[in-house]
Amino acid sequence: MIEWFGGEGNVVDILIPLFGICVLLLAPKVTDTNRSRRYFVPAFASWFGLQLLIGLEQGTLVSFPHPIGLVGGLLLLIGFVGLIVRGLFAAWKGRESSAPPSR
């Protein structure tokens, strides 16, 4: 079954963003994440989708036609980078608004 996703290396690569999603879903119970969480969770989901697409492309279960896999991978990568940048911007703005005013 591991060969469906392209071997052990790809399964580990798939588990990394999945672990990040779990951490982000549990983070509000530990700390205040402000509004940045709403961008980071979809970003990690896009990264997970990209890793899953790469694993399925290299595996034995499903092989996407080349243009669909390439376009899907590029869209997921652009979504990941855009959402991470937007999440960092939201975290930065949240940090500025919660900081005490300087004298």
C-alpha positions as CSV (number, residue, x, y, z in Angstrom):
1,M,0.0,0.0,0.0
2,I,2.9,2.3,0.6
3,E,3.9,1.9,-3.1
4,W,0.6,3.5,-4.1
5,F,2.1,6.8,-2.9
6,G,5.5,6.3,-4.4
7,G,7.4,4.6,-1.5
8,E,8.5,5.4,2.0
9,G,10.1,8.7,1.2
10,N,6.9,10.1,-0.3
11,V,4.8,8.8,2.6
12,V,7.1,10.7,5.0
13,D,6.8,13.8,2.8
14,I,3.0,13.5,3.0
15,L,3.0,13.1,6.8
16,I,5.0,16.4,7.3
17,P,2.2,18.7,6.2
18,L,-0.4,16.4,7.8
19,F,1.4,16.9,11.1
20,G,1.4,20.6,10.5
21,I,-2.4,20.6,9.9
22,C,-2.9,18.7,13.2
23,V,-0.7,21.1,15.1
24,L,-2.5,24.1,13.7
25,L,-5.9,22.6,14.5
26,L,-4.8,22.0,18.1
27,A,-3.0,25.4,18.6
28,P,-6.0,27.5,19.5
29,K,-6.5,25.3,22.6
30,V,-3.0,26.3,23.8
31,T,-2.5,29.9,22.5
32,D,-4.3,32.7,20.7
33,T,-3.6,32.4,17.0
34,N,-5.6,35.5,15.9
35,R,-6.7,35.5,12.3
36,S,-3.5,34.0,10.8
37,R,-4.8,30.4,11.5
38,R,-7.4,30.8,8.8
39,Y,-4.6,31.2,6.2
40,F,-2.1,28.7,7.6
41,V,-4.5,25.7,7.7
42,P,-5.4,26.0,4.0
43,A,-1.8,26.6,3.2
44,F,-0.8,23.4,4.9
45,A,-3.7,21.7,3.2
46,S,-2.4,22.9,-0.2
47,W,1.1,21.6,0.7
48,F,-0.5,18.3,1.7
49,G,-2.4,18.2,-1.6
50,L,0.8,18.9,-3.5
51,Q,2.7,16.2,-1.7
52,L,-0.2,13.8,-2.3
53,L,-0.3,14.6,-6.0
54,I,3.5,14.1,-6.3
55,G,3.2,10.8,-4.4
56,L,0.3,9.5,-6.5
57,E,2.2,10.5,-9.7
58,Q,5.2,8.5,-8.6
59,G,3.2,5.6,-7.2
60,T,1.3,2.7,-8.8
61,L,-2.3,3.5,-7.9
62,V,-3.2,6.6,-10.0
63,S,-1.4,8.3,-12.7
64,F,-2.8,11.7,-13.7
65,P,-2.4,12.9,-17.3
66,H,0.7,15.1,-17.6
67,P,-1.0,18.5,-18.1
68,I,-3.5,17.9,-15.3
69,G,-0.8,16.8,-12.9
70,L,1.5,19.7,-13.8
71,V,-1.3,22.4,-13.7
72,G,-2.7,20.9,-10.5
73,G,0.8,20.9,-8.9
74,L,1.5,24.5,-9.9
75,L,-1.9,25.7,-8.6
76,L,-1.3,24.0,-5.3
77,L,2.2,25.4,-5.0
78,I,1.0,28.9,-5.8
79,G,-1.8,28.5,-3.3
80,F,0.6,27.3,-0.6
81,V,3.0,30.2,-1.1
82,G,0.3,32.8,-1.4
83,L,-1.5,31.6,1.7
84,I,1.7,31.4,3.8
85,V,2.6,35.0,2.8
86,R,-0.9,36.2,3.6
87,G,-0.8,34.3,6.9
88,L,2.5,35.8,7.9
89,F,1.2,39.2,7.0
90,A,-1.9,38.6,9.2
91,A,0.3,37.4,12.0
92,W,2.5,40.5,11.6
93,K,-0.5,42.9,11.7
94,G,-1.9,41.0,14.7
95,R,1.4,41.4,16.5
96,E,1.4,45.2,15.8
97,S,-2.1,45.7,17.0
98,S,-1.5,43.8,20.2
99,A,1.8,45.5,21.1
100,P,1.6,48.2,23.7
101,P,2.1,51.7,22.2
102,S,5.7,53.0,22.3
103,R,6.5,56.3,23.9
